[in-house]
Amino acid sequence: MNADKVRQVLTIYRKKFKDLGIPSRPFPHAEFPTTDNDILAHCHGMLDEMETFIQEENMGKVFRWLGFIQGCLWKVGIYTIEEMKDHNRQ
């Protein structure tokens, strides 16, 4: 997966968060989320930071963060693993 493909996947997730009315916000790293919306808002906030990592060519971090976001999206029931595999392939 190259940088352009990652950006396409991030666009899919950004649109989904907006469609669901999920805000983009950081979450304190020393606390646990109490709701699925807390989890999703943190993931939404991660998307913009990932653009910086892509520009810096720090793809290892991009892929770790993408995996984290996809794990959260699966956990809260937004996408199945198969759907996310399709996002990564398209």
URFENLIN-V12219 format. One line per field, one symbol per residue. psi: psi as a letter, one per 40 degrees, with the letter a starting at -180 (. if undefined). burial: I if it has 24 or more other ideal C-beta (glycine too) atoms within 12 Angstrom, else O. A space follows every 50 residues. Layout:
psi = ???
burial = ???
This chain:
psi = hidddddddddddddddddefhihiihheeiiieiddddddddddddddd dddddefgdddddddddddddddddefdiiddddddddd.
burial = OOOOOIIOIIOIIIOIIOOOOIOOOOOOOOOOOOOOOOIIIIIIIIIOII OOIIOOOOOOOIOOIIOOIIOIIOOIOIIOOOOIOOIIOO
